[in-house]
Amino acid sequence: MSGAGGIAPAPARTVVVKIGSSSVTDTDGGIDTEAVAKLAREVGGIRRAGDRVVVVTSGAIAAGWTILSPGAPRPSDLATLQAVAAVGQPRLMSVWSDALDGCDLVAGQVLLAPLDFVHRSQYLHARQTLARLLELGVVPVVNENDAVADEEIRFGDNDRLAALVAHLVGANLLVLLTDTAGLFTGDPKRMTEASLIAEVVEIDYELERIAGGPGSAVGSGGMGSKLAAAKIAVWSGVEAVIADASHPGVLAAVTSGVSGVGTRFRPRDRRLPARKLWIAFAVGAAGTISVDAGARRALVERGTSLLAAGVVSVLGDFGPDDAVEIAGPDGDVFAKGLVRQPSSVVAAWAGHRSSDLPDDLAPEVVHRDDLVVLV
């Protein structure tokens, strides 16, 4: 409550800051303590301005590998990567803890796995822990639990993890810090005429084409993964910014809305719940189901389940509870969901009415509770 005639202070914002491997490692691949200290000071600055901050950091595998095999090419097999992460994570956390301690801030390590976002009880526990850490004034430092992550269901890059964390904590802003100034109209390393895209209202196919694929040798992401994370964020109702980690005062500039610093993505009005966010953006599709125009209208306009009668064809080999993309007559994917029957059954059922199907099996190919319309 403000005093008589006073103005009530603005409610504290929650900002999720993701820092990529290329921004926290040096030329040898080890942890760049000066870079981490610079970012810790900036976190302290926006904390003093009244914002709550969650840091999502990469760098455990890079840190571990420089200890175990300095100068050698980074391994690619899962078992070695997990072992390397187990060595690098405590070293990475120690650097962050020291840097934040130097800014009179307390760091709290939080390791998350994809299943923490899928299972309701684990999701609530993760949310409760992060919320309590923020209430206590702690800066949660989040990373994927790489040492035990399953190859089939791991996040794959921390951009996606950061976007899901932003939804988890009800963040107002997601800042994706990298080694470039933002999203450009082309590859600035090869096109001198490429210019920074200052603001994005809608992420479309053309933007995704421009973003391309992975770019850094030390990280697993790239501009494509950052655009995918921004897409998750805006569908969560969270504003997102891609910006250069080395820019002086980048966090203060981004949180203050300074123009020309990074690429800013405006949030959508409608927020997707966490589970549907997971289905839409975090689970890889095992196949594609093509549907007719009537089924497309029913899914998009009326929010129905997908029934066998609307199925035209099936592409891919998938099982129950796998994620599938759903395409219309034009071939464009407009929805994604978790399928209830294997691909062989869906193909056999294609075009059949529910009354023609076995009574002991659910007639829905994809139930509306497991389906996300992406248009």
C-alpha positions as CSV (number, residue, x, y, z in Angstrom):
1,M,0.0,0.0,0.0
2,S,1.3,3.5,-0.9
3,G,1.0,6.4,1.5
4,A,-1.7,9.0,1.3
5,G,-1.5,10.6,-2.1
6,G,1.4,8.4,-3.1
7,I,1.7,6.1,-6.1
8,A,1.8,2.4,-5.6
9,P,5.0,0.8,-6.8
10,A,4.8,-1.2,-10.0
11,P,4.6,-5.0,-9.3
12,A,7.9,-6.8,-9.6
13,R,8.6,-8.4,-13.0
14,T,10.1,-11.8,-13.4
15,V,12.8,-12.0,-16.0
16,V,14.4,-15.2,-17.3
17,V,17.9,-14.7,-18.8
18,K,19.3,-17.5,-20.9
19,I,23.1,-17.4,-21.6
20,G,24.5,-19.7,-24.2
21,S,27.7,-21.7,-24.2
22,S,29.4,-19.3,-26.6
23,S,28.8,-16.4,-24.2
24,V,30.2,-18.1,-21.1
25,T,33.2,-19.9,-22.5
26,D,36.6,-18.7,-23.7
27,T,38.5,-19.5,-26.9
28,D,39.7,-22.8,-25.3
29,G,36.2,-23.9,-24.4
30,G,36.6,-23.3,-20.6
31,I,34.4,-21.1,-18.5
32,D,35.1,-17.4,-19.1
33,T,34.9,-16.1,-15.5
34,E,35.1,-12.5,-16.7
35,A,32.1,-13.0,-19.0
36,V,30.1,-14.6,-16.2
37,A,31.1,-11.8,-13.8
38,K,29.9,-9.2,-16.3
39,L,26.6,-10.9,-16.6
40,A,26.3,-11.4,-12.9
41,R,26.8,-7.6,-12.4
42,E,24.0,-7.0,-14.9
43,V,21.7,-9.4,-13.1
44,G,22.5,-7.4,-10.0
45,G,21.6,-4.2,-11.7
46,I,18.1,-5.3,-12.8
47,R,17.6,-6.9,-9.4
48,R,18.2,-3.5,-7.8
49,A,15.8,-2.0,-10.3
50,G,13.1,-4.3,-8.8
51,D,13.0,-7.3,-11.1
52,R,13.2,-10.9,-10.1
53,V,15.7,-12.9,-12.2
54,V,16.1,-16.5,-13.2
55,V,19.3,-17.4,-15.0
56,V,19.3,-20.4,-17.4
57,T,22.9,-21.2,-18.2
58,S,24.7,-23.5,-20.7
59,G,28.3,-24.5,-20.5
60,A,28.5,-27.7,-18.4
61,I,29.6,-30.0,-21.2
62,A,32.1,-27.4,-22.5
63,A,33.5,-26.9,-19.0
64,G,33.8,-30.6,-18.4
65,W,35.5,-31.4,-21.7
66,T,38.2,-28.8,-21.2
67,I,39.1,-30.4,-17.9
68,L,39.1,-34.0,-19.2
69,S,40.5,-33.6,-22.8
70,P,41.6,-30.0,-23.4
71,G,41.9,-29.2,-27.1
72,A,40.3,-32.4,-28.3
73,P,37.2,-32.4,-30.5
74,R,34.0,-32.5,-28.5
75,P,32.5,-36.0,-28.2
76,S,29.1,-36.8,-29.7
77,D,28.0,-40.1,-27.9
78,L,25.5,-39.7,-25.2
79,A,27.3,-41.6,-22.5
80,T,30.4,-39.5,-22.8
81,L,28.5,-36.3,-22.9
82,Q,26.6,-37.2,-19.8
83,A,29.9,-38.1,-18.0
84,V,31.4,-34.8,-19.1
85,A,28.4,-32.8,-17.9
86,A,28.7,-34.4,-14.5
87,V,32.3,-33.1,-14.3
88,G,31.5,-29.7,-15.8
89,Q,28.3,-28.8,-14.0
90,P,29.8,-28.3,-10.5
91,R,32.6,-26.2,-12.0
92,L,30.1,-24.1,-13.9
93,M,27.9,-23.6,-10.8
94,S,30.9,-22.6,-8.7
95,V,31.8,-19.9,-11.2
96,W,28.2,-18.6,-11.2
97,S,28.0,-18.8,-7.4
98,D,31.2,-16.8,-6.9
99,A,30.2,-14.2,-9.5
100,L,26.7,-13.6,-7.9
101,D,28.2,-13.7,-4.4
102,G,30.5,-10.8,-5.5
103,C,27.3,-8.8,-6.3
104,D,25.7,-9.6,-2.9
105,L,23.4,-12.1,-4.5
106,V,22.8,-15.8,-3.6
107,A,22.7,-18.4,-6.3
108,G,20.5,-21.5,-6.1
109,Q,21.2,-24.4,-8.5
110,V,18.1,-26.0,-10.2
111,L,18.6,-28.9,-12.6
112,L,15.5,-29.7,-14.7
113,A,14.6,-32.5,-17.0
114,P,11.8,-32.7,-19.7
115,L,9.7,-34.9,-17.5
116,D,9.5,-32.1,-15.0
117,F,7.2,-30.3,-17.5
118,V,5.2,-33.3,-18.5
119,H,4.1,-34.8,-15.2
120,R,1.7,-32.6,-13.3
121,S,3.1,-33.4,-9.9
122,Q,6.7,-32.8,-11.0
123,Y,5.7,-29.6,-12.8
124,L,4.1,-28.2,-9.6
125,H,7.1,-29.2,-7.5
126,A,9.4,-27.4,-9.9
127,R,7.2,-24.3,-10.0
128,Q,6.9,-24.3,-6.2
129,T,10.7,-24.5,-5.7
130,L,11.5,-21.7,-8.2
131,A,8.8,-19.5,-6.7
132,R,10.1,-20.0,-3.2
133,L,13.7,-19.3,-4.3
134,L,12.5,-16.0,-5.9
135,E,10.6,-15.1,-2.7
136,L,13.7,-15.7,-0.7
137,G,15.7,-13.3,-2.9
138,V,17.7,-16.1,-4.5
139,V,18.8,-16.1,-8.1
140,P,17.9,-19.5,-9.4
141,V,20.6,-20.8,-11.8
142,V,19.0,-23.4,-14.0
143,N,20.5,-26.0,-16.4
144,E,19.3,-29.2,-17.9
145,N,20.1,-32.3,-15.9
146,D,22.5,-33.4,-18.7
147,A,24.2,-36.1,-16.6
148,V,21.0,-38.2,-16.5
149,A,18.9,-36.9,-19.4
150,D,17.4,-39.6,-21.7
151,E,18.5,-39.1,-25.3
152,E,14.9,-39.5,-26.6
153,I,13.3,-36.9,-24.4
154,R,16.1,-34.4,-23.5
155,F,15.6,-30.7,-24.3
156,G,18.6,-30.7,-26.7
157,D,19.3,-27.0,-26.1
158,N,18.8,-24.6,-23.3
159,D,16.9,-22.1,-25.4
160,R,13.9,-24.3,-25.3
161,L,14.4,-25.0,-21.6
162,A,14.6,-21.3,-20.9
163,A,11.3,-20.7,-22.7
164,L,9.6,-23.4,-20.8
165,V,11.0,-22.1,-17.5
166,A,9.6,-18.6,-18.4
167,H,6.2,-20.2,-18.6
168,L,6.8,-22.2,-15.4
169,V,7.6,-19.1,-13.3
170,G,5.0,-16.8,-15.0
171,A,7.8,-14.6,-16.4
172,N,7.1,-11.2,-18.1
173,L,10.2,-11.3,-20.2
174,L,12.6,-13.9,-21.7
175,V,16.1,-12.7,-22.7
176,L,18.1,-15.0,-24.9
177,L,21.7,-13.8,-24.8
178,T,24.0,-15.0,-27.6
179,D,27.1,-13.9,-29.6
180,T,25.1,-11.9,-32.2
181,A,23.1,-8.7,-31.9
182,G,19.8,-10.4,-32.7
183,L,17.9,-11.8,-35.6
184,F,19.0,-10.4,-39.0
185,T,17.4,-10.3,-42.4
186,G,20.3,-12.6,-43.5
187,D,23.5,-14.1,-42.3
188,P,25.5,-11.0,-41.2
189,K,28.8,-13.0,-41.5
190,R,28.1,-13.5,-45.2
191,M,25.8,-10.7,-46.2
192,T,27.0,-7.2,-45.6
193,E,23.6,-5.8,-46.4
194,A,21.9,-7.9,-43.7
195,S,20.1,-5.7,-41.2
196,L,18.9,-6.3,-37.6
197,I,15.2,-7.0,-37.3
198,A,14.2,-4.8,-34.3
199,E,10.7,-6.2,-33.7
200,V,8.7,-9.3,-34.6
201,V,4.9,-9.4,-34.3
202,E,4.4,-12.8,-35.8
203,I,6.8,-15.7,-36.2
204,D,6.2,-17.1,-39.7
205,Y,7.8,-19.5,-42.1
206,E,10.0,-16.8,-43.7
207,L,11.5,-15.9,-40.3
208,E,12.2,-19.5,-39.5
209,R,13.9,-19.9,-42.9
210,I,16.1,-16.8,-42.2
211,A,17.1,-18.1,-38.8
212,G,18.5,-21.3,-40.2
213,G,20.2,-24.0,-38.1
214,P,22.9,-24.4,-35.4
215,G,25.8,-22.0,-35.6
216,S,28.2,-22.4,-32.7
217,A,30.9,-25.1,-32.3
218,V,30.6,-25.1,-28.5
219,G,26.8,-24.9,-28.1
220,S,24.0,-27.1,-29.3
221,G,21.7,-24.3,-30.4
222,G,21.8,-21.5,-33.0
223,M,19.6,-18.8,-34.2
224,G,17.0,-21.4,-35.3
225,S,16.8,-22.7,-31.7
226,K,16.5,-19.2,-30.3
227,L,13.7,-18.4,-32.7
228,A,11.9,-21.6,-31.7
229,A,12.3,-20.6,-28.0
230,A,11.0,-17.1,-28.8
231,K,8.0,-18.8,-30.4
232,I,7.3,-20.9,-27.2
233,A,7.6,-17.7,-25.2
234,V,5.2,-15.6,-27.2
235,W,2.7,-18.5,-27.3
236,S,3.0,-18.4,-23.5
237,G,2.2,-14.7,-23.4
238,V,5.8,-13.9,-22.5
239,E,7.8,-11.2,-24.4
240,A,11.1,-12.4,-25.7
241,V,14.3,-10.6,-26.8
242,I,17.4,-12.1,-28.6
243,A,20.4,-9.9,-27.9
244,D,24.2,-9.8,-27.7
245,A,25.6,-11.0,-24.3
246,S,28.7,-8.8,-24.8
247,H,26.8,-5.6,-25.3
248,P,27.5,-3.2,-22.4
249,G,24.5,-3.0,-20.1
250,V,22.5,-5.4,-22.3
251,L,20.1,-6.5,-19.6
252,A,19.4,-3.0,-18.4
253,A,18.8,-1.9,-22.0
254,V,16.5,-4.8,-22.8
255,T,14.5,-4.6,-19.6
256,S,14.1,-0.9,-20.1
257,G,12.9,-1.3,-23.6
258,V,15.7,0.6,-25.3
259,S,15.2,0.4,-29.1
260,G,17.9,-1.1,-31.3
261,V,19.2,-3.5,-28.7
262,G,18.4,-7.0,-29.9
263,T,15.3,-8.4,-31.6
264,R,12.1,-8.1,-29.6
265,F,9.2,-10.5,-30.0
266,R,5.7,-9.4,-28.9
267,P,3.7,-11.9,-27.0
268,R,0.4,-13.3,-28.1
269,D,-2.8,-12.5,-26.2
270,R,-3.7,-16.1,-25.6
271,R,-1.5,-18.2,-23.3
272,L,-1.1,-22.0,-23.9
273,P,-1.1,-24.2,-20.8
274,A,2.2,-25.9,-20.0
275,R,1.2,-29.3,-21.2
276,K,0.1,-28.0,-24.6
277,L,3.2,-26.0,-24.9
278,W,5.2,-29.2,-24.4
279,I,3.2,-31.0,-27.1
280,A,3.4,-28.1,-29.5
281,F,7.1,-27.2,-29.2
282,A,9.1,-29.5,-27.0
283,V,8.3,-33.0,-28.3
284,G,9.5,-34.1,-31.7
285,A,6.9,-35.3,-34.2
286,A,7.2,-39.0,-35.1
287,G,4.9,-38.7,-38.1
288,T,2.3,-36.7,-40.0
289,I,-1.5,-37.3,-40.4
290,S,-3.1,-35.6,-43.3
291,V,-6.8,-34.7,-43.0
292,D,-9.6,-33.5,-45.2
293,A,-11.0,-30.0,-45.3
294,G,-13.9,-30.8,-43.1
295,A,-11.7,-32.2,-40.4
296,R,-9.4,-29.2,-40.6
297,R,-12.4,-26.9,-40.1
298,A,-13.7,-28.9,-37.1
299,L,-10.3,-28.9,-35.4
300,V,-9.5,-25.2,-36.0
301,E,-13.0,-23.6,-35.7
302,R,-14.7,-25.9,-33.2
303,G,-11.8,-27.4,-31.2
304,T,-13.0,-31.0,-31.7
305,S,-11.0,-34.2,-31.4
306,L,-9.6,-35.7,-34.6
307,L,-11.7,-38.7,-35.7
308,A,-10.8,-41.4,-38.2
309,A,-13.4,-40.2,-40.6
310,G,-11.4,-37.1,-41.3
311,V,-8.0,-38.9,-41.9
312,V,-6.8,-39.1,-45.5
313,S,-3.3,-40.6,-45.1
314,V,-0.5,-41.4,-42.6
315,L,3.2,-40.7,-42.9
316,G,5.7,-42.2,-40.5
317,D,5.9,-45.0,-38.0
318,F,4.5,-44.0,-34.6
319,G,3.0,-45.6,-31.6
320,P,0.4,-44.5,-29.0
321,D,1.2,-41.3,-27.2
322,D,3.8,-40.2,-29.8
323,A,3.5,-36.7,-31.1
324,V,2.3,-36.2,-34.7
325,E,1.8,-33.3,-36.9
326,I,-1.5,-32.7,-38.6
327,A,-1.6,-31.4,-42.1
328,G,-4.5,-30.1,-44.2
329,P,-5.4,-30.8,-47.8
330,D,-2.7,-28.2,-48.9
331,G,0.0,-30.1,-47.1
332,D,0.6,-27.3,-44.5
333,V,0.9,-28.4,-40.9
334,F,-1.7,-26.6,-38.8
335,A,-1.8,-28.7,-35.6
336,K,0.1,-31.1,-33.5
337,G,-1.0,-33.7,-30.9
338,L,-0.4,-36.9,-29.1
339,V,-1.9,-39.8,-31.1
340,R,-3.9,-42.6,-29.3
341,Q,-3.4,-45.4,-31.8
342,P,-0.3,-46.7,-33.7
343,S,0.3,-45.6,-37.3
344,S,-0.8,-49.0,-38.7
345,V,-4.2,-48.7,-37.0
346,V,-4.7,-45.0,-38.0
347,A,-3.9,-45.9,-41.6
348,A,-6.4,-48.8,-41.5
349,W,-9.1,-46.6,-39.9
350,A,-8.6,-43.7,-42.3
351,G,-12.0,-42.4,-43.7
352,H,-14.1,-44.7,-41.5
353,R,-16.9,-43.5,-39.3
354,S,-16.6,-44.1,-35.5
355,S,-19.6,-46.5,-35.7
356,D,-17.5,-48.7,-38.0
357,L,-14.6,-49.0,-35.6
358,P,-14.1,-51.6,-32.8
359,D,-16.2,-50.9,-29.7
360,D,-13.4,-51.6,-27.3
361,L,-11.1,-48.9,-28.7
362,A,-11.4,-45.1,-28.3
363,P,-12.6,-43.6,-31.6
364,E,-10.4,-40.5,-31.3
365,V,-7.2,-40.6,-33.3
366,V,-6.0,-37.5,-31.4
367,H,-8.2,-36.3,-28.5
368,R,-8.7,-32.5,-28.2
369,D,-7.1,-32.5,-24.8
370,D,-3.9,-33.7,-26.5
371,L,-4.1,-31.4,-29.5
372,V,-2.8,-27.9,-30.2
373,V,-3.9,-25.8,-33.2
374,L,-0.9,-23.8,-34.4
375,V,-2.6,-21.3,-36.7
